[in-house]
Amino acid sequence: MKKQVTFFICTIILLALSSCHKEADYSLNNSIWIHQFQAEERVEGGVKAVGLFFGAKTIEKYSLDKDYKALKLLNTFNYVKEGNEIIINGAFRQTVGDNYLTFGDGMYYRSEKSKGSFFQK
């Protein structure tokens, strides 16, 4: 009986500790991802970086200023997330990690910027 009580108490403690751990938010909605161009990359207009803003079903791609704020909307794409991939415009599959994603030929990293600071002028 004592072993059963000890096992029961240990199980409850383990469940309590694991429920305290906050799960990471893997949602893309309202997230901002940034790709900074390397010096050797020749980009039209001298743009130093581009950013992706994920809505619920669309991705907006922006050129960014030196403070990584949106300057100009470059393109809009529809997407669906399936596991660790996003499917863009129903055809192109791109990989999504916890803090990175591939998009076209570039590697993008998740930004801590809020939507307000990304679009603020």
Summary of the structure (lengths in Angstrom):
residues: 121
radius of gyration: 20.5
end to end distance: 67.8
largest distance: 75.7
contacts: 270
relative contact order: 0.16
helix: 22%
strand: 40%
